[in-house]
Amino acid sequence: MNYPDDFINKVIQGDCLDVMKQMPDKCVDLVVTDPPYSRNTITAHSRHGVRNLADLSIQEFFYRSMYAEISRVLKDSGVCFSFCDDLFYPILFATSYEVMQGHSLVVWDKAHISFGRPLRKRHELIMYCSKGCGGTFYESDERKHYPTVVNFKKVNVSEKEHDAEKPVELIRDLIKHFSISDATILDPFLGSGTTAVAAKQLGRKYIGIELSEKYCEIAENRLRQEILL
């Protein structure tokens, strides 16, 4: 691939590590992504979940490699937002700690009670971290600072194109307040394309990477229907 034409404003099917390795250093302003949440592995001869931290080593290797690439392609002022939950956050924090700084958490209140026992969740977490001493917040009429709790309704099940689809309003809010016009936004786990859609609506450039051919097609269809706000 030849940057930028083969990356900018494209949905790229492939493994995110392989694709990011082809991207030049410091070419991205902001990363907004929703990596697959970790769950306990299942032993080969039973349905018992593994409860040994050592068995998370495969995930550790992958996410450490992922954040190394994210750090490399981010500009010095760049920021990364990674969706997670309370069980997944320690993995993302540990694997990004050596190459990213300024770690913090945003709580997304979905205004919807989900499953759980005995505690039923109505939120997800978004891990914030920055490249070097980066992390510029851009004020708007709506926000003079970025709060650690944000309220956006979840996507209705009947409207979802992807099981983990996030509301475009939430992604747009992150992009609007942590990037400027014409910035390049990367999502290495694009899914049904919400990050790219939000970037396009705001006049930003986007790079979307997705392993599934099905979701690449869905993302491209959504993008063809979007116009600038």
C-alpha positions in Angstrom: 0.0 0.0 0.0 1.1 3.6 -0.7 0.2 6.1 2.0 -1.9 8.1 1.9 -4.1 7.1 -1.0 -4.5 3.5 0.0 -5.4 4.3 3.6 -7.2 7.6 3.9 -11.0 7.4 3.9 -10.9 3.7 3.2 -12.3 0.6 4.9 -9.5 -1.9 4.8 -10.2 -5.6 5.3 -7.4 -7.3 7.2 -5.7 -8.0 10.6 -5.2 -4.6 12.3 -1.6 -5.4 13.3 -0.7 -6.3 9.7 -2.3 -3.2 8.3 -0.9 -0.8 10.9 2.6 -2.1 10.3 2.3 -0.8 6.8 1.4 2.7 8.0 4.1 5.3 8.4 5.0 6.8 11.8 2.9 9.7 13.2 0.2 9.7 10.6 -2.9 9.6 12.8 -4.4 12.3 15.1 -6.9 10.2 17.1 -7.7 6.6 17.7 -11.3 5.6 18.7 -11.8 1.8 18.9 -13.8 -0.9 20.5 -11.5 -4.0 20.7 -13.1 -7.4 21.4 -13.6 -7.7 25.2 -11.7 -10.5 26.8 -13.4 -13.5 28.5 -12.0 -16.5 30.3 -10.8 -19.2 28.0 -12.4 -22.6 28.1 -10.2 -25.7 28.8 -9.9 -28.2 26.0 -11.8 -31.0 27.6 -14.4 -29.2 29.6 -16.6 -26.1 29.8 -14.8 -24.7 32.9 -13.5 -21.2 32.4 -9.8 -20.7 33.1 -9.3 -18.6 36.3 -5.5 -18.3 36.1 -4.0 -14.9 35.2 -1.2 -16.6 33.4 -3.7 -17.8 30.8 -4.3 -14.2 29.7 -0.8 -14.2 28.2 -2.1 -14.7 24.7 -4.3 -11.6 25.0 -1.4 -9.7 26.7 0.9 -10.4 23.7 -1.7 -9.2 21.2 -2.8 -6.0 23.0 0.8 -5.1 23.8 1.6 -5.4 20.1 -1.5 -3.4 19.2 -0.7 -0.5 21.5 2.9 -0.4 20.3 1.6 0.1 16.8 -1.0 2.6 17.9 1.7 4.6 19.7 3.9 4.5 16.6 1.3 5.7 14.1 -0.1 8.4 16.5 1.2 11.9 16.2 2.9 13.3 19.3 -0.3 15.1 20.2 -2.4 12.0 19.6 -5.0 10.4 21.8 -6.5 6.9 22.0 -9.9 6.0 23.3 -10.6 2.2 23.9 -14.0 0.9 24.9 -13.8 -1.7 27.6 -15.5 -3.1 30.8 -14.3 -3.5 34.3 -12.8 -6.9 33.6 -11.1 -5.9 30.4 -9.7 -2.6 31.6 -6.7 -4.0 33.6 -5.5 -5.8 30.4 -5.7 -2.7 28.3 -4.1 -0.5 31.0 -1.2 -3.0 31.5 -0.5 -3.5 27.9 -0.6 0.2 27.0 1.2 1.5 30.0 4.8 1.4 28.6 4.0 3.3 25.4 1.1 5.6 26.3 0.5 8.1 29.1 -2.2 10.0 30.9 -4.4 7.0 31.5 -7.9 7.8 32.7 -11.5 6.4 32.4 -14.7 7.8 31.0 -17.9 6.2 32.2 -20.5 5.9 29.5 -24.0 5.9 31.1 -26.2 4.1 28.7 -29.5 4.9 30.5 -30.3 1.2 30.2 -30.1 -1.6 32.8 -28.3 -4.6 31.3 -27.9 -8.2 32.5 -25.9 -9.2 35.5 -26.2 -10.8 38.9 -26.4 -9.5 41.6 -25.2 -6.2 40.0 -26.8 -5.1 36.8 -24.8 -2.8 34.7 -26.0 0.3 33.0 -22.6 1.6 31.9 -19.5 0.8 29.8 -16.0 2.2 30.3 -13.8 4.1 27.8 -10.0 4.1 28.5 -8.3 7.3 27.6 -4.6 7.5 27.0 -2.3 9.9 25.1 0.9 9.7 23.1 3.7 11.4 25.1 2.5 14.6 26.7 -0.3 14.9 24.1 -4.0 15.1 24.7 -5.5 18.4 23.6 -9.2 19.0 24.5 -11.0 21.4 22.1 -13.9 23.4 23.6 -17.3 23.7 22.0 -20.5 25.4 22.8 -21.7 22.2 24.4 -18.6 21.3 26.4 -16.0 23.6 28.1 -14.3 20.5 29.5 -14.7 16.7 29.0 -16.5 15.0 32.0 -15.6 11.5 33.2 -19.3 10.5 33.0 -21.2 11.0 29.7 -24.8 10.1 28.9 -25.8 8.6 25.6 -28.5 6.2 24.9 -27.4 2.8 23.6 -28.3 1.8 20.0 -31.7 0.0 19.8 -31.4 -3.7 19.2 -33.6 -3.4 16.2 -31.3 -0.8 14.6 -28.0 -2.5 15.3 -25.8 -3.7 12.4 -23.3 -5.2 14.9 -23.7 -6.7 18.4 -21.3 -4.2 20.0 -22.3 -1.2 17.9 -21.9 2.1 19.7 -24.1 5.2 19.2 -22.7 7.5 16.6 -23.5 10.5 18.8 -21.0 9.3 21.4 -18.2 8.6 18.9 -18.9 11.9 17.3 -18.6 13.6 20.7 -15.2 12.1 21.3 -13.9 13.0 17.8 -15.3 16.5 18.0 -13.6 17.4 21.3 -10.2 15.6 20.7 -9.4 16.4 17.1 -9.6 19.3 14.7 -11.0 19.7 11.3 -9.2 17.5 8.7 -7.6 15.3 11.3 -7.1 11.6 10.6 -9.1 9.2 12.8 -8.1 5.5 13.0 -10.3 2.6 14.2 -8.4 -0.7 14.0 -11.6 -2.6 15.0 -14.1 -0.8 12.7 -17.0 -3.3 13.0 -20.0 -1.8 11.3 -18.3 1.5 10.7 -19.5 3.9 13.4 -16.2 5.6 13.9 -15.7 6.2 10.2 -19.3 7.5 9.9 -18.8 9.9 12.8 -15.5 11.1 11.3 -17.1 11.7 7.9 -20.0 13.6 9.5 -17.5 16.0 11.1 -15.3 16.5 8.1 -12.4 14.4 9.4 -10.5 11.8 7.5 -10.7 8.2 8.6 -8.9 4.9 8.4 -11.0 1.9 9.2 -9.6 -1.6 9.6 -11.9 -4.6 10.0 -11.2 -8.4 9.7 -14.7 -9.4 8.7 -15.7 -9.0 5.1 -19.3 -8.9 6.1 -18.8 -5.9 8.4 -16.5 -4.1 5.9 -19.4 -4.2 3.4 -21.8 -2.9 6.1 -19.5 -0.1 7.0 -19.0 0.9 3.3 -22.8 0.9 2.8 -23.3 3.2 5.8 -20.5 5.5 4.7 -22.0 5.9 1.2 -25.2 7.3 2.8 -23.5 9.8 5.1 -23.0 13.5 4.5 -21.3 16.3 6.4 -23.3 17.7 9.3 
